[in-house]
């Protein structure tokens, strides 16, 4: 279990162990490395829920701590699972008004790294699929692949169904997915969002075929932009309970997949 209990100081939210190595930093708040001007853990849930989507000049997020054992940067105080289900079930798509062709071009680049072709067939699972830009590019390059998708935001399901095709299945979670193994599983900007990271990675591993492919894209908390923008770096937000660097992502995936 990652959630320990509700905090004494902030009963709305929960203490959380390191999502990678289970080190307990719940009583080490002096180790906070990145703290917002208005920390989320001191803000009422009703107010914070109004700011779950989008960015503003006064960013609000849960304070980030650096794990002393594995170095991952994460929120040791965060939303409960029930709060997250409420927040994620109805929200705008991840495009944020950006040009869809530009976004699709990025997804196309991700697909090209997979070296698929028109003869490739099998089942694929797209986690956090949003409106299905990655799935659409995948099907364009390998039309014999059947894509299923997990997307908790039900408001985008109609558009997502068009992207994955009528043969694909959409669910808000693993429970309603068919019990099968996949040729590949994609998680484009998903791992940053997973509260129970270890459980999800083990589930991914258990649903891959032998020799299957797992592709993940995450933000880099050691990037040049993070150093320049400091706490105003956009990935410091309410939706990211952990953030990775090349080192911590390698550590996390190296012992799971």
Order of alpha helices (4+ residues) and beta strands (2+ residues): beta-beta-beta-alpha-beta-beta-beta-alpha-alpha-beta-alpha-beta-alpha-beta-beta-alpha-beta-alpha-beta-alpha
